[in-house]
Amino acid sequence: MSETLNFATIKQELNFLFDCHEAVGLKGKMRFYTIPEEEPWRAVEQGMSLHFDREGIDAVLPEVARYYNEGELPNSPMLLDPMVHDESGKPIGTGVFWATILGLGIHRISDEDVERIHDQHLLHASFHRGDNHRAGIKIVSPSTRVIQPHECEALSKAIYDIADMEAPLYYPYYLLSGIRYLCLHGMFKEPDFANLKASQKDVKAVDPQAVLDARECWDAYDRIHSLYQKWGTDTGNIAHNNRFFNLCARDVMLFDATGPMRTGSDESFDFLVPGLVPRGAITVLAASGGCGKSSIAHELCIYAATDYAEDEERPRWLGQPVNTNVTDGIAVYFSGEDGPAIINARAALYDPESRAQRLQFHRADFGSEDVTFEEFIFERIMKMPQIPLLVVDPARKYLDGDEEDSEVVSKFFFALEELAMTKNCAVVVVHHLKKGAAPKSIPEVLGELRG
């Protein structure tokens, strides 16, 4: 199948590479070439080399196209050497690193393979081979420093190892986008360099050492994706993490159930109110009737539903500062006992300027809808994108049955647990103690809870 090279696309890629070189202080020439052997890349004209600088791109591309022969075999698709060369043709360094990862046979790259590459902030796009549009990965990245000629292959090998595909013949080579290359295992093409630039939200330079560290961790964790994702790429933690994995008998299922989360994970534990109200979990606020449970619960809702200026002092709840950095979204208050008059009176006390514009109230009848509390949580509340806080006051008003029935209570808390974990929401459940209870310690409080 004949095809004419898209010079505009190729020029975009070459100019990108020259930009990367110049960003680390390198100026000189790159080169197109064919290898002097028949394998692994097939070419009629073997051992050719065409050096060019940025100003020479327009002059060299017609030569590349001539040898490409519109993709018709036999031809000589020219590989690119992204190394910068001086006037004598000596390689002096590069501002990029790269790898070519090809799948053999019917192999397709997996989402996990791509995820590991993407997490290193490397630009990447899929190679096509016939109808297989995930036949490999083309990878390139700007570097934060000059990469010396002797370092290049080691970096390409590190990327190849992280991708974890079995095609060791090809990783050191750079294949230009928009060109079909015939090799021992078929014909491969990455269609458009724009696909690589679109693979990351921001194109930024990557520290080569970060890639080497990632490969070291990938190997140290037995190339098991879940371990690598859980522990990250800090080589200083390898010994400690592997010791922990050994304690789990190197069983991935046991590890996933008990392993620590890596620093900086999205699933790290944090608080709406430090030490008192965690996010992603349920807090029970329990006391005897008339102690002010509803008042302090309402007060917390107001704080979570108010927008504060950057220089404004943050509110305190039960003596602790409210983490207003995590209060974006709608705070939800289910008030099953107090009517509008009482709620308005408390609001006037705690929010005299009516600043809590993000506070949503619900009564126990859900606006006369014929649904259970659990259905209302899953079908309505879950649809909201951000919920920093949800208060249920009191629990017994929203139970779909007897509070002494364990199945009823389990359904109630299951819905709230799902909400808390899915939305990373702080959930506070207000609950009464048994009548006549007079606990003198926290353990006694737990024993006096109703239901």
N, C-alpha and C positions, 0 to 999 in steps of 0.2 A: 504494500500500500504506500503510494507516494505521498509525501507531505513537504510543503515548503516551510523552512525555518522561520519562526516569528522573531525577526531581529529586534523588535521593540522589547519583547519579553526578555530576550537574552541580554540585551544592553542594560535593562533594569537590574538583572542579577549581577552582572559584572561591575556596574557602578556601585552597587551595594557592597560588594567585596572590597573595591578600592576605598570606599568610605571607611570601612572597618580597619583597613591597613593604615590609612592616614590618621585615624583616631588614636592610634598608639604610636604615631610618629614614623611610620614606614612609607617610603616612596620608592617605586621601581616598577618592574614588569612582572606580570604573571605569564603563564604560557599554556597554550593548547598542545596536546601531544597524543601520540598513540604509542602503546608499549611495543618493545622490539620482539616480543614472543607472540605466538598464536593464542595463548591462553593466559588469563581467563577472558580477555576481551578480544573479540574478533575484529580484524581490520585488514583491508587489502594492503594499504600502505603502512608498514610497520616501522616504528622507531622515528616518526616525524616529531618535530618540535617547532612551535611558532610562538615567539615571545612578543608581548605587546604591553604598552602602557595605557593609561586611561584615554589619552588622545588618539591612540592607535586602534581603538575598538572598531570604529567604522571601517577601517582598512582590513582588519583581520577577519571579520565575520564573513565576507564573501568567500574567503578561502575555506573557512570551516564549512560553509554551505556546499562548496564544490566537492569536498571530500565526503560530505554526508550523502550526496547524490539523491536528494529528496527522499531519503530513507529507503531507497531501493537497494537490495543486495545484488552484487557485492558492493560494499562501501566501506568507509573508514570514519565512523563517528569518533570525534576527538574528545578525549577526556580533558578536564581542566585541572591544572596545578595551581591552587590558590596561594602557593608560596610566593613571596616577593623576591625577585632576583635583581642583582645589581647589573651594571652595564656589561660586565664580563660574563654574565649568565650564572653567577654564583648565587645560590639561595641564601638570603640573609634573615628570614623570619616571616611571620604572618600575623595578621590581626584577627584571624578566625580559626576555629577548629571545626571538624566535620567528621561524618561517618556515613557509609553506605551500608544499609542493612537489608539484605535480600532474603526472601523466603524461598525455600526449595520445594519443588513439586507443587502440591496443592496447598501448601502452608499459607495461612493468612495471619497477619499480625493481630494480636489480641488487644482489647481495650487496656488490659493491665500493662502490656508492653509500651503502649503509647503513653499511658499515665506516668510511668517512671521517667520517660524522656521529657514529657511536658513539665513535670515537677521540678526538673533542673533548669527550667526557663529556656530550653533550647528550641530553636525554630525547627519545625518538622512537617513533613507531608508524606503521603503514601505514594509508593511506586505502583504502577499498573503493569500487569502482564496479561494480555488478552482480556477476558471478562473478570479477572481477579483484580479488583481495585484496592486491595490491601495486601499486595504481594511483597511489601517491604517498606522501609522508612528511609527517606532522605533527611539528614540532620545537618544543620550548620548553626554556628553561633558566633556573634562578635565576642572577642576576648577583651578582658580588662587590661591585658598586658601583651607585649610582644612574645609570641611563642617561637622558640628557637627551632631550627630544622630538626634537631635530634629529638625534640619532644613530640612532634606531630603524630607519629604512628602510635605512640603510647596513649595519647589522648583519644585517637580514633578507636583504639582497642578498648579503652575504658567505656566509651559510649556503646560499642558493640556488645560488651559484656553486660551492661545494664539492660540493653534491649533483649538479651538472652535468646538470640536466634542462631541457628547452626548454619552459618555460611561464611567461614573465616577467610575465604579467598578475596572478598570484596570490600571489607570495611575501610581500608586505607584510601580508597579512590574517591574522587569527587566527580559525580555525574551531573552535567549541566541539565537544568530543567528544559523541557520542550524538545529533547532529543531522545530517540529510541536507541538503546545500546544492546547489542547482541553479545551474550556471554555463554559460558558452558551450560547454564541452566535456563536459557530462554532469553526472551527480549523484554527489557524493562524500560519504563519511561515514567518520569515525574512530569506531569503535563505543564505546570505553570508555577514559576517561582513565587507568584502572589499567594499561592496556597501556604507556603512556608511563613511568609510575613503575617498572614492572617491567623496562624496557629497560636500565637500568644497575644494577649491584650496589649502588652507593651513590648517593643523590641529593645532589649537592653543587653549590655555586655555582661558576660558571665566569667567568673573567676575559674580558670582551668583547674585549680586545686579543688574546687567544690565538686567537679566531675570526678576527679580521682578519689576524693573522699567517699562520694556516693558509690563508686564501684567497690571500694574496700568494704563498705558496710553491706552492700548487696552480696558480696562473696561471703562475708563473715556470718551473715544470717541465712546461709544455705540456699541463697537465691529463692527464698520463699517470700512471695509478694506481701502477704499479710504481716510478716515480721518486719520486713523492710519499711512498709508504710507506717507501722505502729511505732517503730523505734527511730526512724529518720536517718540522717546522714552525719551525725556527730560521731566521729571515730573514737573520741574519748570515752564514749559510753559502751563500746563494743564488749569489753570484758565483763562489765556489770550485767549488761543485757543478756549475754550468752549464759552467764551463770544462772540468771533467773529462768531462762528457757530450759536449761538442764534440770532445774528443780521441777519443771513441768514435764519431765521425761521426754523432752523435745517433741512433745505432742502438740500440734498446732491448735487443735480444738480446745485442749486444756489451757493452753497459753491464751487463746482469745477470750476465754472466760475469766481469766485471772490476771492477765498481764497489765503492767502500768502503761498509761498513755504517755506518749512522748511530749516533751516540753513544746508549748505553742500549738498543740492540737486544738481543733475547733471543739473537741469534746472535753476540754479541761473544765474543772469544777470552779464556779465562781458564785458570787453572792449579789443579791439585790441590796440586802442590808448585811454588812460583814458580821459573820459569826451567828447571825440570827435567821435570816431568810435566804436560803440558797436558790439559785436558778436551776431549772430542770428537775425540780423535786417538790415534794409536798411538805409543808410545815403545818403542824396542828397547833392552833392557839386555843388553849383550854383553860377554863376557870369557872367558878360558880356564877350563877346568874347575878346581874347587877354590878359586876366588877368593872365594866367598861370595855369588854372585849370588842364590841361593835364599834365603839368610838375610836379605839386605836387602829382597828382594821380599816375603817373609813379614812382615818388620817393617813395611813400608808398609801392607800389608793390615790388620794389627792396629791401626795408627793410624787408618785410614779406617773401621774397624768399631767404634770405641770412642766412647761418649758422654762429653763433657767438661762440667764445670760452667763457668758463665760466668766465674768468677774464677780458673779453673784455667789454668796455663801450657800453651800448645799444644806438642805434640811437634815435634821437628825430625828431618828425614830427609836424610841426606847434607849436613848443615849448614844446610838450609833449613827454614823453618817449614811445617808441613802446614796447608793451608787447611781447617780443620774446619768452616767455614761451608757447605761444599759436599759434605759426606760423609754426608748423610742416605741411608738405604736400605741395601741389602745389598752388602757387598764380596765379590767372588767370586775364589777362588784355585783354579786348575787345577794340581794338583801331579802331574806325570807320572812323577817319579823317586823322590821321597822317600816312605817309608812312614809309617804313623801314629806309630811310635816317634820318628823324627827330627822330625816335625812337632810332636809333643807336647813334645819337649825344647826346641825353639826357642820354642814358645809359653810355656813356663815361664820362659824367659829374658827375653823381650820383654814378656810379659803375665802376670806372676806372680799378679795378682789376678783373672785371667780376666774382664777387663772387655770384651773384644772380642766382644760377644754378637751382633753383626751380620755375622760372618764365615762364609762358606759355602765348604766344600771340595768339590772333585770330583777323582776319580782319572781315569786315562786310559780306563777301561772304562765310564764313565758309569753305574755301578750295574748293569752287565751288559746295558744296553739296546743293541739292535742298530741303532745310529745312528752317523752320522759326526759329527765335531766340528762341522762347519758346520750340520748338521741340529739338533744339540743347542742351538747358539746361537740359531737362528731359532725353534725350536719350544718351547724351555723357557726359556732365559735371558731372551729378549726379553719374556716375559710379565711379568717383575717390573717394578713401576712406577718404581723408582729404583735405579740401580746407580752408585755413585760411582767404583768402581775394579774392574777385572777384570784378573787376572794369569794369564798362560799360561806355565808353567814346566816344561820348556822347549818351544820351538815344535815341535821334531822329533817329540816324543811325540804330537802331535795332528794331524800331517799325514796325510792319507789317501793316502799313497803316498810316492814317493821325494822327498827334499828337494831333489834336483837337477832335478826336473821342474817347469818354470815354471808349468804349468797347475795342478798340485797346490798350489804355493805361492800362486798367485793366488786360488784358491778359499778358502784359509785366511785370507788377509788381507782378502779381500772381506767375509767374514762379520764379522770384527772391525771393519772400517771402518764397516760398516752399524750395528753395535751402538754404536760410539763416537759416531757422528753422531746416531743416533736417540735415544739416551739421554743424550747429552752426557756420556759416560762416559770416564774416563781408562783407557786400555788399555795395559798393560805386557807386552811379549813378551820373555821371557828366552831368550837364544840363545847358543850356543857358538861360539867361534872355531875355525878349522881346527886340527887337531892340529899341535903344534910351532910355532904362530904366536907371534911375539914382536914385536908392533907397538910402535912408539915414538912414534906420533902418532895423532890421531883419523882422519886420512885413511887411515893404514895399518890401523887397526881395521876400517874399512868394507871394505877389500880382503881382510881375513882372515875375514869372516863365512862360515859354512858355508851352502851352498845358494845 
